[in-house]
Amino acid sequence: MGRPPTPRTEQRRFWRALKDGVSLQEAAASVGVSAGTGERWFGKAGGMAPMDLAEPVGRYLSFAEREEIALLRAAGHSIREIGRRLNRDPSTISRELRRGCQAGRPDRYRASGAHAKAERAARRPKPTKLADNPRLCAWVQDRLKKKHSPQQISHRLRVDFPDDESMRISHEAIYQALYVQGRGSLRRELTKCLRTGRALRKPRRRPDARRERIKDKVMISERPAEVEDRAVPGHWEGDLILGALNASAVGTLIERTTRFVMLLHLPDNHGAEAVRDAIAAAMTRLPDQLRRSLTWDQGIELTRHREITVAADLPIYFCDPGKPWQRGSNENANGLLRQFMPKGTDLSVHNAEDLDAIAAELNARPRETLGWRTPAEALAALLSDQEQ
């Protein structure tokens, strides 16, 4: 005889431990299974807790609640009284009693039978919306190939199909279709189009902050207050993304109000002089109202920051050491760019035309913070308003 299956309560503990941040090996050990078993559970589920192992909380009745319903109903309490005691809507109690009572015996409600029936109903896989709607599936796949995120895809559907309720899907359902074995509505290789490119869902690691020192820098604490609320356009964030062995680099600039991206071509090197010239050239092409400030980290490539300020009439402010979130828009843009320029690759293979094409693709993606408009649309609207 083989080993009996691990109880569902223990499997729930495994997924709960992973959610709390422990390693896969530690989560497996905490429920008394081998690391190999834990890895098999994790891989089979695509890094996501299966739906039928979801914690019995929130909208779903737990077994303890069903036992309480059985006891209170047997004691003659009304549906409204049971709902009040469990802090549940009376309609929830009414539906539970209707579904959980034995056939032909509306007074025979048993918690164990009702809970088993609910778990069977919750088991996956079930037919998915993408599987039942080829048009929606094709639209989602097309946007994934364009490297739109599932959240962008979900919200953009409401913009592009405002009157078609069949063209609706949540971003979590898209992730489920990509990652969970057996759902199969989307091709697994499309995970490469996601920002992480991972075949399994894993928490993102925080990058180590760089702590370079620069002379005569003006810190972010002295930056005008108008920059914070993003109401005034023309304030930029910048950084370098580095290639293999730090031998190549591309400069990134993002405007805080519109999230519009510009990429700096650095074909020869990414030293202070090359970065100075690239930033000055890019910024001087912009109108004055879009050239109010630039925020950078404390990378040594900006030691010539005073010369940039003079050449482009552009005040520069520096983030505090170890606080990359002070350039949050730029950090997000750099993550998006890694879909086109993966870590560990030679970035010098991208010429100026390539970088312009990549920036154009990023600027054509809908953004939640812009009401699902694209950065290009937001910038065009901003410039149009200023011309009037």
C-alpha positions in Angstrom: 0.0 0.0 0.0 1.2 3.5 -0.8 1.3 6.4 1.5 -2.2 7.8 2.1 -2.9 11.2 0.5 -2.0 14.3 2.6 -5.1 15.7 4.3 -6.5 18.9 2.6 -6.0 20.8 5.9 -2.2 20.0 5.7 -2.1 21.0 2.0 -3.7 24.3 2.9 -1.0 24.8 5.6 1.6 24.3 2.9 0.2 27.0 0.7 -0.3 29.3 3.6 3.3 28.9 4.6 4.4 29.8 1.1 2.2 32.9 1.2 3.8 33.9 4.5 7.2 33.9 2.7 9.0 30.7 3.9 10.9 28.6 1.4 9.4 25.8 -0.5 11.5 23.3 1.5 10.4 24.8 4.8 6.8 24.8 3.8 7.0 21.1 2.9 8.7 20.2 6.1 6.1 22.1 8.1 3.4 19.7 6.9 5.5 16.6 7.1 6.2 15.9 3.4 9.4 15.7 1.5 10.9 18.7 -0.4 10.2 16.7 -3.6 6.5 16.4 -2.8 6.4 20.1 -2.1 8.1 20.8 -5.4 5.6 18.5 -7.2 2.6 20.3 -5.7 4.1 23.7 -6.5 5.0 22.8 -10.1 1.7 21.0 -10.8 -0.3 24.1 -9.6 1.9 26.5 -11.5 3.0 28.2 -8.3 -0.6 29.1 -7.3 -2.7 27.5 -4.6 -5.4 25.4 -6.3 -8.9 26.8 -6.1 -10.2 23.9 -4.2 -7.6 24.4 -1.5 -8.4 28.1 -1.0 -8.8 29.0 2.6 -12.4 28.7 3.8 -12.8 32.3 4.7 -14.5 35.4 3.3 -17.3 34.7 0.9 -17.1 30.9 1.4 -18.6 29.2 4.4 -16.2 27.2 6.5 -16.9 23.8 8.0 -17.2 25.3 11.5 -19.8 27.7 10.1 -21.7 24.9 8.6 -21.6 23.0 11.9 -23.0 26.1 13.6 -25.8 26.3 11.0 -26.7 22.7 11.6 -26.9 23.2 15.4 -28.9 26.4 15.2 -31.3 25.0 12.6 -31.9 21.9 14.7 -32.6 24.2 17.7 -35.3 25.9 15.7 -33.7 29.2 15.0 -34.9 31.2 12.0 -32.7 31.9 9.0 -32.4 35.5 10.0 -31.3 34.6 13.5 -28.7 32.2 12.2 -27.4 34.8 9.8 -27.1 37.4 12.6 -25.2 35.0 14.8 -22.8 34.1 12.1 -22.5 37.6 10.7 -23.8 36.4 7.4 -26.5 37.6 5.1 -29.8 35.7 5.5 -29.8 34.9 1.8 -26.4 33.1 2.3 -27.9 30.9 5.0 -31.0 30.3 2.9 -29.0 29.1 -0.1 -26.8 27.0 2.1 -29.8 25.2 3.6 -31.4 24.7 0.2 -28.2 23.2 -1.3 -27.2 21.2 1.8 -30.4 19.5 2.8 -31.0 15.9 1.8 -33.2 15.3 -1.2 -36.8 15.3 -0.2 -36.0 16.2 3.4 -35.7 20.0 3.7 -35.3 19.7 7.5 -32.3 17.3 7.2 -29.2 19.5 7.0 -25.8 17.9 7.8 -22.7 20.0 8.0 -20.3 17.2 6.8 -22.4 16.3 3.8 -23.0 20.0 2.9 -19.3 20.8 3.2 -18.2 17.8 1.0 -20.8 18.8 -1.6 -19.4 22.4 -1.6 -15.8 21.2 -2.0 -16.8 19.0 -4.9 -18.5 22.0 -6.6 -15.3 24.1 -6.0 -12.9 21.6 -7.6 -11.0 22.7 -10.7 -10.4 22.6 -13.6 -13.8 23.7 -14.9 -14.6 25.1 -18.3 -13.0 28.6 -18.4 -14.3 31.8 -20.0 -11.3 31.8 -22.4 -12.1 28.2 -23.5 -15.7 29.0 -24.1 -15.0 32.3 -25.9 -12.5 31.9 -28.8 -12.8 35.6 -29.7 -11.9 36.7 -26.2 -9.1 34.1 -26.1 -7.6 35.4 -29.4 -7.8 39.0 -28.2 -6.0 38.2 -24.9 -3.3 36.1 -26.7 -2.7 39.0 -29.1 -2.2 41.5 -26.3 0.1 39.1 -24.4 2.3 38.8 -27.5 2.5 42.6 -27.4 3.7 42.2 -23.8 0.7 43.8 -22.2 0.2 42.7 -18.6 -2.9 40.7 -17.6 -4.2 43.6 -15.6 -3.7 46.0 -18.6 -5.5 43.5 -20.8 -8.4 43.1 -18.4 -9.0 46.8 -18.0 -8.5 47.6 -21.6 -11.3 45.3 -22.6 -13.7 47.7 -21.0 -12.3 50.5 -23.0 -12.3 48.7 -26.4 -15.5 46.8 -25.9 -17.7 49.0 -23.6 -21.0 47.4 -24.7 -19.9 43.8 -25.0 -20.2 42.0 -21.7 -18.9 38.8 -23.3 -15.5 40.5 -23.7 -14.7 40.6 -20.0 -12.1 38.7 -18.0 -10.2 39.3 -14.7 -6.5 39.5 -14.7 -6.4 36.7 -12.2 -8.3 34.4 -14.7 -5.6 35.2 -17.3 -2.9 34.3 -14.8 -4.7 31.1 -14.0 -5.0 30.2 -17.7 -1.3 30.7 -18.2 0.1 29.0 -15.1 -2.3 26.3 -13.9 -2.0 22.9 -15.4 -5.3 21.6 -16.8 -6.8 25.0 -17.6 -5.0 25.1 -20.9 -6.9 28.1 -22.4 -3.7 30.0 -23.2 -0.4 28.5 -24.4 2.1 28.1 -21.6 4.9 29.6 -23.7 3.0 33.0 -23.5 4.4 33.3 -20.0 7.6 34.4 -21.7 5.6 37.6 -22.7 5.0 38.5 -19.1 7.4 40.9 -17.5 9.0 38.2 -15.3 9.1 35.6 -18.1 8.7 32.9 -15.4 7.0 29.6 -16.0 5.9 29.6 -12.3 4.6 32.4 -10.1 7.2 33.5 -7.6 7.6 36.6 -5.4 9.8 39.2 -6.9 13.1 39.8 -5.2 14.0 43.3 -4.2 17.1 44.5 -5.9 20.1 45.7 -3.8 20.3 49.4 -3.8 23.5 51.1 -5.1 25.3 53.5 -2.8 27.5 55.6 -5.0 28.6 59.1 -3.8 28.5 62.2 -5.9 29.9 65.6 -5.2 27.7 68.7 -5.0 24.5 66.7 -5.3 21.1 68.2 -4.5 19.0 65.6 -2.6 15.4 64.7 -3.3 14.3 66.3 0.0 15.0 69.7 -1.7 12.9 68.8 -4.8 9.9 71.1 -5.3 6.7 69.8 -3.6 4.8 70.0 -7.0 6.8 66.9 -8.2 5.1 64.6 -5.6 1.5 64.8 -6.8 2.4 64.5 -10.5 0.0 67.3 -11.3 2.6 69.4 -13.1 4.2 67.7 -16.1 7.9 67.9 -17.1 9.4 66.1 -14.1 11.5 63.1 -15.1 13.1 60.1 -13.4 16.2 58.4 -14.9 18.5 55.5 -14.5 20.7 53.0 -16.4 20.0 49.4 -17.1 23.1 47.4 -17.5 24.0 44.5 -19.8 26.2 41.4 -19.3 29.2 42.0 -17.0 28.1 45.7 -16.8 29.9 46.2 -20.2 26.9 47.8 -21.9 24.0 50.0 -20.9 20.9 51.8 -22.0 19.7 55.0 -20.3 16.0 55.3 -19.3 14.0 58.4 -18.8 10.3 58.5 -17.7 8.0 61.5 -17.3 6.2 61.3 -14.0 2.8 62.6 -15.1 2.3 60.7 -18.3 4.8 57.8 -17.8 6.2 58.6 -21.2 9.5 56.7 -21.8 12.6 57.8 -23.6 15.6 55.6 -24.1 19.2 56.8 -24.3 21.6 55.1 -26.8 25.0 54.7 -25.3 26.9 52.8 -28.0 30.5 53.4 -26.8 30.4 53.4 -23.1 28.2 54.5 -20.2 30.7 56.7 -18.4 29.8 60.2 -17.0 30.6 62.0 -20.2 28.6 59.7 -22.4 25.6 59.8 -20.1 25.9 63.6 -19.8 25.8 64.0 -23.6 22.9 61.6 -24.1 20.7 63.2 -21.4 21.4 66.7 -22.7 20.7 65.7 -26.3 17.4 64.1 -25.3 16.2 66.8 -23.0 17.0 69.8 -25.3 14.7 68.3 -27.9 11.7 68.8 -25.5 9.7 72.0 -25.0 10.6 74.0 -21.9 7.4 73.0 -20.1 8.4 69.4 -20.3 11.9 70.1 -18.9 11.4 70.9 -15.2 13.5 68.4 -13.3 15.3 65.0 -13.3 15.6 62.6 -10.4 18.3 60.0 -10.5 19.9 57.5 -8.1 23.4 57.9 -6.8 25.1 56.2 -9.7 28.6 57.3 -10.5 27.5 57.9 -14.2 26.0 61.2 -13.1 29.1 62.9 -11.6 28.8 65.5 -14.4 25.3 66.4 -13.3 26.1 70.1 -13.0 27.0 70.2 -16.7 23.7 68.6 -17.6 21.9 71.2 -15.6 23.7 74.0 -17.5 23.3 72.4 -21.0 19.6 71.5 -20.7 18.5 74.0 -18.1 17.4 71.0 -16.1 17.7 70.8 -12.2 18.8 67.3 -11.1 17.9 65.7 -7.7 19.3 62.6 -6.2 17.5 59.8 -4.3 18.6 58.8 -0.8 20.9 55.7 -0.7 19.0 52.4 -0.7 15.6 53.9 -1.6 14.8 53.0 -5.2 11.1 53.6 -4.6 11.8 57.3 -4.7 12.1 56.7 -8.4 9.1 54.4 -8.5 8.0 55.1 -12.1 11.5 54.6 -13.4 12.0 51.4 -11.5 8.7 50.1 -13.0 9.8 51.1 -16.5 13.1 49.4 -16.1 11.3 46.2 -15.2 9.2 46.5 -18.3 12.3 47.0 -20.4 13.8 43.8 -19.2 11.2 42.0 -21.4 13.1 43.4 -24.4 16.6 43.6 -22.9 17.0 40.7 -20.5 19.5 40.7 -17.8 22.9 39.2 -18.7 22.6 40.1 -22.4 24.7 42.4 -24.5 22.7 45.7 -24.8 25.1 47.2 -27.3 23.4 45.1 -30.0 20.4 47.5 -29.8 21.0 50.5 -32.1 19.2 53.9 -31.8 16.3 52.7 -34.1 15.8 49.6 -32.0 15.5 51.7 -28.8 13.1 54.1 -30.4 10.9 51.1 -31.5 11.0 49.6 -27.9 10.1 53.0 -26.4 7.2 53.4 -28.9 5.9 49.9 -27.9 6.0 50.8 -24.2 4.4 54.2 -24.8 1.5 52.4 -26.6 0.6 50.2 -23.6 -2.5 51.2 -21.6 -1.8 52.1 -18.0 -4.1 51.9 -15.0 -2.8 55.1 -13.5 -3.7 56.9 -16.7 -7.3 55.6 -16.7 -6.1 52.9 -19.2 -4.9 55.5 -21.7 -1.5 55.0 -23.1 1.5 57.3 -22.2 1.6 58.4 -25.8 -2.1 59.4 -25.7 -1.6 61.2 -22.3 1.4 63.1 -23.6 -0.4 64.1 -26.8 -3.4 65.3 -24.8 -1.1 67.3 -22.5 0.7 69.0 -25.3 -2.6 69.8 -27.1 -4.0 71.4 -23.9 -0.9 73.6 -23.5 -1.1 74.8 -27.1 -4.7 76.0 -26.7 
